[in-house]
Amino acid sequence: MIALPGRLRKAHHFVRHKVNTMIQIFRRFRSHIAASLLAAYSLYHAQAMVRSSVQNFEDTAGLDAISAFDGRFSQLREQLLQYGCREVGYVTDDPEDADWFTGYSRTQYALAPRVVDDSTEQALIVANLRDQSSIVSIMRNRHLSLVMDYGNGVVLLSRQIH
Amino acid sequence: MIPKILLAFGVSFFLGFFTTSLLWPDRLRARSLILRCCLAIGFGLGISSCWFFMWLCLVGAHGANFFALILPELALTVGLGVSYFVFHEDLTQSRAHEHVREVEGKDLVSRIFSAVFYVVLACAVLSFLLISLKNPHGDYDATATWNLRARFLARGAVHWRDAFVDSQHHSRASLDYPLLSPPQSLDFGNMLAPSQFWFRLS
């Protein structure tokens, strides 16, 4: 019973010595450890970034959607340039969600510097359609008439004058 | 096409580099080449964009020759470059000593860090090139804001201000976004599609 505290003290000193040694080693090399972790983390993310970019590059599914969108509107853009039209209206058969805004902003991008106004208050209105057949109901409901159908869901409309 | 992009970027870069270097404190100049190069990119693109807006407001939108934009910028770059090399001569000696001391003093961790940095930088550049080749117009933000404004500036002639107009029915403006990125996109866009811009303004 008397020897036990002595052993405990010894054990305590031993553990304290070991812990202090480990702390000293850690303090001595902590900058190296931190540098190694940072380097490993950076390299891991760099290779992940390259791998993701290569996969995306080789994936033919998402082939430059903006250029395709630009191509759809090229004839209309030239036509509007000839008309000297500065602002056009916009209609679509897209439901008003995130896709709607993507379609609208791409149409604006394709037709710039013509201002695309999300309304039918302009003299000329551009229709960006997923389903070509929906143009009939759009024209009827919004009181618009057909000016030119450019195909691929791109239609130029005008307001009906009453 | 590539020489034109390099020219557009190079003029802005050297403009920024010479300006940054001339303003840089002499005592800090010795080991600051990479830092000055990094700052030169942003600084140069900013100066070029400011000059582009000034040119657009003064004469650009009214059919002025495009060389009226590029030649003053080029002349300023050359002027700053000559000044830089004149002052540079005085510092060559002290810089050489600093460089020797720097190479001797590099420890293993610094070398490893440098190597890792260049590997990561190479990966980032490769990744950027692949993304740019795949989507030359950029992602959503690019077409909805930056490149859209650049198109207005390039194609808009006297109506270029429409890029920054907001209204009830269209919200292109995002007026809280920085103004100086679109002119730089335009600089590159202009070089990529000269018929759309050079022809219109010259």
Interface residues (C-beta under 8 A of the other chain):
Chain A: S31 H32 A35 A39 S42 L43 A46 Q47 M49 V50 S52 S53 V54 N56 F57 G62 D64 I66 S67 D70 R86 T102 S105 R106 Q108 Y109 A112 P113 V115 V116 D117 D118 S119 E121
Chain B: V109 I112 F113 V116 V119 V120 C123 A124 L126 S127 L130 I131 L133 K134 N135 P136 H137 G138 Y140 T143 A144 N147 L148 R151 F152 R155 G156 A157 H159 W160 D162 A163 V165 S167 H169 H170 R172
